[in-house]
Amino acid sequence: MLINCKGQLIDLSIPKVMGILNVTPNSFFDGGKYKNEEEIIFQVGKMLAEGATFIDIGAYSSKPSAEFVTEQEEIERIVPVIELILKHFPETLLSIDTFRAEVAKASIESGAAIINDIAAGELDNKMFDVIADYNVPYIMMHMRGNPQTMQSLTEYDDIVKEMLFYFSEKVKLARSLGINDLILDPGFGFAKTTDQNYEVMQKMELFNLLELPVLAGVSRKSMIYKTLNNTAQEALNGTTVLNTIALTKGAKIVRVHDVKEAVECVALLTKMNF
Protein backbone atom coordinates (compact mmCIF):
# COMPACT_ATOMS: atom_id res chain seq x y z
CA MET A 1 0.00 0.00 0.00
CA LEU A 2 1.37 3.39 -1.06
CA ILE A 3 0.18 6.91 -0.30
CA ASN A 4 1.45 10.04 -2.03
CA CYS A 5 2.53 12.76 0.40
CA LYS A 6 3.69 15.88 -1.45
CA GLY A 7 5.18 13.75 -4.22
CA GLN A 8 6.81 11.28 -1.84
CA LEU A 9 5.47 7.74 -1.99
CA ILE A 10 5.12 6.27 1.49
CA ASP A 11 5.06 2.48 1.59
CA LEU A 12 2.69 1.23 4.27
CA SER A 13 3.52 -2.44 3.79
CA ILE A 14 5.61 -1.91 6.92
CA PRO A 15 3.38 0.01 9.38
CA LYS A 16 4.24 3.59 10.20
CA VAL A 17 4.02 5.66 13.38
CA MET A 18 2.25 9.02 13.57
CA GLY A 19 3.31 11.20 16.47
CA ILE A 20 0.73 13.47 18.12
CA LEU A 21 1.36 17.17 18.69
CA ASN A 22 -1.55 18.94 20.36
CA VAL A 23 -1.34 22.72 20.35
CA THR A 24 -4.60 23.07 22.28
CA PRO A 25 -4.77 24.21 25.89
CA ASN A 26 -7.26 21.47 26.77
CA SER A 27 -6.30 18.14 25.18
CA PHE A 28 -7.08 15.21 27.50
CA PHE A 29 -3.43 14.13 27.89
CA ASP A 30 -1.00 16.85 26.79
CA GLY A 31 -3.13 19.99 26.68
CA GLY A 32 -1.08 23.16 27.13
CA LYS A 33 2.19 21.25 27.20
CA TYR A 34 3.56 22.70 23.96
CA LYS A 35 2.84 26.41 24.21
CA ASN A 36 5.96 28.07 22.84
CA GLU A 37 8.28 27.62 19.87
CA GLU A 38 11.09 25.96 21.82
CA GLU A 39 8.80 23.30 23.32
CA ILE A 40 7.20 22.57 19.94
CA ILE A 41 10.53 22.24 18.13
CA PHE A 42 11.97 20.06 20.88
CA GLN A 43 9.00 17.69 20.87
CA VAL A 44 8.82 17.40 17.08
CA GLY A 45 12.57 16.80 16.87
CA LYS A 46 12.28 14.13 19.53
CA MET A 47 9.43 12.32 17.74
CA LEU A 48 11.23 12.44 14.40
CA ALA A 49 14.44 11.15 15.97
CA GLU A 50 12.51 8.29 17.56
CA GLY A 51 11.16 7.23 14.18
CA ALA A 52 7.86 8.98 13.51
CA THR A 53 6.97 9.05 9.81
CA PHE A 54 4.17 11.58 10.32
CA ILE A 55 3.46 14.33 12.85
CA ASP A 56 -0.25 14.96 13.48
CA ILE A 57 -1.06 18.49 14.67
CA GLY A 58 -4.34 19.28 16.39
CA ALA A 59 -5.56 22.74 17.37
CA TYR A 60 -9.11 21.85 18.41
CA SER A 61 -9.58 19.29 21.15
CA SER A 62 -11.95 16.48 20.20
CA LYS A 63 -12.26 15.06 23.70
CA PRO A 64 -15.85 14.48 24.88
CA SER A 65 -17.60 17.77 25.66
CA ALA A 66 -14.71 19.82 24.27
CA GLU A 67 -15.49 23.52 24.12
CA PHE A 68 -16.13 25.27 20.82
CA VAL A 69 -13.25 26.99 19.02
CA THR A 70 -13.91 29.31 16.09
CA GLU A 71 -12.62 28.41 12.65
CA GLN A 72 -10.44 31.52 12.55
CA GLU A 73 -8.92 30.75 15.94
CA GLU A 74 -8.13 27.21 14.82
CA ILE A 75 -6.36 28.56 11.72
CA GLU A 76 -4.46 31.11 13.79
CA ARG A 77 -3.31 28.35 16.14
CA ILE A 78 -2.28 25.83 13.53
CA VAL A 79 -0.74 27.69 10.57
CA PRO A 80 2.15 29.26 12.55
CA VAL A 81 2.96 25.81 13.98
CA ILE A 82 3.06 24.28 10.50
CA GLU A 83 5.36 27.05 9.30
CA LEU A 84 7.58 26.74 12.38
CA ILE A 85 8.00 22.97 12.04
CA LEU A 86 8.71 23.10 8.32
CA LYS A 87 11.25 25.88 8.86
CA HIS A 88 13.23 23.66 11.23
CA PHE A 89 12.37 20.24 9.75
CA PRO A 90 11.48 20.92 6.09
CA GLU A 91 11.04 17.25 5.13
CA THR A 92 8.44 16.56 7.82
CA LEU A 93 5.18 15.02 6.67
CA LEU A 94 2.54 16.91 8.64
CA SER A 95 -0.97 15.59 9.18
CA ILE A 96 -3.59 18.10 10.30
CA ASP A 97 -6.31 16.99 12.69
CA THR A 98 -9.31 19.09 11.65
CA PHE A 99 -12.89 18.63 10.50
CA ARG A 100 -13.13 22.09 8.88
CA ALA A 101 -12.54 22.60 5.18
CA GLU A 102 -11.12 26.11 5.51
CA VAL A 103 -8.65 24.96 8.16
CA ALA A 104 -7.66 22.06 5.92
CA LYS A 105 -7.19 24.39 2.96
CA ALA A 106 -5.07 26.88 4.93
CA SER A 107 -3.00 24.04 6.36
CA ILE A 108 -2.31 22.42 2.99
CA GLU A 109 -1.35 25.78 1.50
CA SER A 110 1.07 26.23 4.41
CA GLY A 111 2.74 22.89 3.66
CA ALA A 112 0.73 20.14 5.36
CA ALA A 113 0.72 16.74 3.64
CA ILE A 114 -2.33 14.91 5.07
CA ILE A 115 -5.74 15.84 6.45
CA ASN A 116 -7.04 13.81 9.40
CA ASP A 117 -10.79 14.39 9.75
CA ILE A 118 -12.57 12.98 12.80
CA ALA A 119 -15.93 13.48 11.05
CA ALA A 120 -15.14 12.17 7.53
CA GLY A 121 -16.84 15.24 6.05
CA GLU A 122 -19.98 14.99 8.21
CA LEU A 123 -19.32 18.29 10.01
CA ASP A 124 -18.28 20.28 6.91
CA ASN A 125 -19.72 19.36 3.54
CA LYS A 126 -16.95 21.24 1.74
CA MET A 127 -14.20 19.01 3.13
CA PHE A 128 -14.29 16.39 0.37
CA ASP A 129 -14.05 19.13 -2.28
CA VAL A 130 -10.94 20.57 -0.62
CA ILE A 131 -9.31 17.15 -0.44
CA ALA A 132 -10.13 16.52 -4.10
CA ASP A 133 -8.85 19.94 -5.18
CA TYR A 134 -5.52 19.54 -3.40
CA ASN A 135 -5.24 15.76 -3.89
CA VAL A 136 -3.78 15.00 -0.46
CA PRO A 137 -4.19 11.79 1.56
CA TYR A 138 -7.33 11.86 3.67
CA ILE A 139 -7.89 10.05 6.95
CA MET A 140 -11.61 9.39 7.45
CA MET A 141 -12.65 8.56 10.99
CA HIS A 142 -15.88 7.01 12.19
CA MET A 143 -17.86 9.18 14.57
CA ARG A 144 -21.46 10.11 15.23
CA GLY A 145 -22.48 13.64 16.11
CA ASN A 146 -19.72 16.00 17.18
CA PRO A 147 -17.30 16.20 20.12
CA GLN A 148 -20.01 17.81 22.25
CA THR A 149 -22.69 15.15 21.55
CA MET A 150 -20.91 11.96 20.50
CA GLN A 151 -21.02 10.18 23.86
CA SER A 152 -24.83 10.19 23.77
CA LEU A 153 -24.90 8.49 20.36
CA THR A 154 -23.72 4.98 21.16
CA GLU A 155 -26.74 2.85 20.18
CA TYR A 156 -25.90 0.29 17.46
CA ASP A 157 -27.52 -2.93 16.30
CA ASP A 158 -24.19 -4.26 14.97
CA ILE A 159 -21.45 -1.72 15.46
CA VAL A 160 -18.82 -3.14 13.10
CA LYS A 161 -21.34 -3.87 10.34
CA GLU A 162 -22.65 -0.30 10.62
CA MET A 163 -19.11 1.09 10.56
CA LEU A 164 -18.27 -0.90 7.43
CA PHE A 165 -21.35 0.52 5.72
CA TYR A 166 -20.41 4.03 6.87
CA PHE A 167 -16.92 3.69 5.43
CA SER A 168 -18.08 2.08 2.18
CA GLU A 169 -20.39 5.06 1.55
CA LYS A 170 -17.61 7.53 2.35
CA VAL A 171 -15.16 5.72 0.07
CA LYS A 172 -17.71 5.70 -2.75
CA LEU A 173 -18.17 9.46 -2.44
CA ALA A 174 -14.45 10.12 -2.24
CA ARG A 175 -13.73 7.99 -5.30
CA SER A 176 -16.46 9.80 -7.27
CA LEU A 177 -14.57 13.04 -6.63
CA GLY A 178 -11.23 11.57 -7.69
CA ILE A 179 -9.71 11.33 -4.21
CA ASN A 180 -6.96 8.74 -4.44
CA ASP A 181 -5.33 8.19 -1.06
CA LEU A 182 -7.76 7.21 1.68
CA ILE A 183 -7.04 5.93 5.18
CA LEU A 184 -9.70 4.57 7.56
CA ASP A 185 -9.75 5.27 11.29
CA PRO A 186 -12.27 3.28 13.40
CA GLY A 187 -12.45 6.17 15.85
CA PHE A 188 -11.77 4.50 19.17
CA GLY A 189 -13.46 6.54 21.88
CA PHE A 190 -15.73 8.45 19.52
CA ALA A 191 -19.46 7.67 19.89
CA LYS A 192 -18.53 4.30 21.41
CA THR A 193 -18.72 2.87 24.90
CA THR A 194 -15.73 1.14 26.43
CA ASP A 195 -17.19 -2.28 25.59
CA GLN A 196 -17.88 -1.18 22.03
CA ASN A 197 -14.29 0.03 21.66
CA TYR A 198 -13.05 -3.43 22.59
CA GLU A 199 -15.52 -5.11 20.25
CA VAL A 200 -14.22 -2.95 17.41
CA MET A 201 -10.63 -3.81 18.35
CA GLN A 202 -11.48 -7.51 18.53
CA LYS A 203 -12.96 -7.44 15.00
CA MET A 204 -10.61 -4.84 13.54
CA GLU A 205 -9.31 -7.12 10.79
CA LEU A 206 -12.75 -6.83 9.11
CA PHE A 207 -11.91 -3.29 8.03
CA ASN A 208 -9.25 -4.78 5.77
CA LEU A 209 -12.14 -5.95 3.57
CA LEU A 210 -12.28 -2.38 2.23
CA GLU A 211 -8.70 -2.78 0.94
CA LEU A 212 -7.52 0.53 2.36
CA PRO A 213 -4.93 1.27 5.05
CA VAL A 214 -6.32 1.45 8.57
CA LEU A 215 -5.10 3.82 11.29
CA ALA A 216 -5.42 2.90 14.95
CA GLY A 217 -5.56 5.68 17.51
CA VAL A 218 -5.83 4.35 21.04
CA SER A 219 -2.97 6.22 22.69
CA ARG A 220 -3.64 6.79 26.41
CA LYS A 221 -7.42 6.84 25.86
CA SER A 222 -10.06 6.20 28.49
CA MET A 223 -10.79 2.73 27.08
CA ILE A 224 -7.39 1.85 28.54
CA TYR A 225 -7.18 3.75 31.79
CA LYS A 226 -10.79 3.18 32.83
CA THR A 227 -10.36 -0.55 32.28
CA LEU A 228 -7.10 -0.59 34.25
CA ASN A 229 -8.38 1.82 36.90
CA ASN A 230 -5.50 4.22 36.43
CA THR A 231 -4.95 7.51 34.56
CA ALA A 232 -3.96 8.72 31.10
CA GLN A 233 -0.50 9.45 32.52
CA GLU A 234 -0.22 5.79 33.58
CA ALA A 235 -1.61 4.30 30.37
CA LEU A 236 1.55 3.83 28.30
CA ASN A 237 1.80 0.10 28.95
CA GLY A 238 -1.86 -0.43 28.05
CA THR A 239 -1.37 1.68 24.93
CA THR A 240 1.53 -0.51 23.85
CA VAL A 241 -0.54 -3.66 24.33
CA LEU A 242 -3.42 -2.37 22.23
CA ASN A 243 -1.10 -0.95 19.56
CA THR A 244 0.44 -4.40 19.26
CA ILE A 245 -2.99 -6.02 18.89
CA ALA A 246 -4.06 -3.43 16.31
CA LEU A 247 -0.90 -4.04 14.28
CA THR A 248 -1.47 -7.80 14.29
CA LYS A 249 -4.99 -7.13 12.98
CA GLY A 250 -3.72 -5.13 10.03
CA ALA A 251 -3.31 -1.51 11.16
CA LYS A 252 -0.88 0.31 8.88
CA ILE A 253 -0.51 3.46 10.99
CA VAL A 254 -0.57 3.87 14.75
CA ARG A 255 -1.22 7.39 16.06
CA VAL A 256 0.54 7.87 19.40
CA HIS A 257 1.83 10.25 22.03
CA ASP A 258 4.84 7.98 22.69
CA VAL A 259 6.71 7.37 19.45
CA LYS A 260 9.68 5.33 20.68
CA GLU A 261 7.54 2.59 22.19
CA ALA A 262 5.30 2.37 19.10
CA VAL A 263 8.28 2.16 16.76
CA GLU A 264 9.59 -0.72 18.87
CA CYS A 265 6.22 -2.50 18.51
CA VAL A 266 6.45 -2.21 14.73
CA ALA A 267 10.08 -3.37 14.69
CA LEU A 268 9.40 -6.48 16.77
CA LEU A 269 6.30 -7.46 14.82
CA THR A 270 8.13 -6.88 11.54
CA LYS A 271 10.87 -9.21 12.78
CA MET A 272 8.15 -11.83 13.27
CA ASN A 273 6.86 -11.19 9.71
CA PHE A 274 3.46 -9.89 10.80
Secondary structure as UniProt FT lines:
FT   STRAND          2..5
FT   TURN            6..7
FT   STRAND          8..11
FT   STRAND          16..22
FT   TURN            28..32
FT   HELIX           37..50
FT   STRAND          54..58
FT   TURN            64..65
FT   HELIX           71..88
FT   TURN            90..91
FT   STRAND          93..97
FT   HELIX           101..109
FT   TURN            110..111
FT   STRAND          114..117
FT   TURN            118..123
FT   TURN            125..126
FT   HELIX           127..134
FT   STRAND          138..141
FT   TURN            147..149
FT   HELIX           150..152
FT   HELIX           159..176
FT   TURN            177..178
FT   STRAND          182..185
FT   TURN            188..189
FT   HELIX           194..202
FT   HELIX           204..210
FT   STRAND          214..216
FT   TURN            219..220
FT   HELIX           222..228
FT   HELIX           232..234
FT   HELIX           236..248
FT   TURN            249..250
FT   STRAND          253..256
FT   HELIX           259..271
FT   TURN            272..273
//
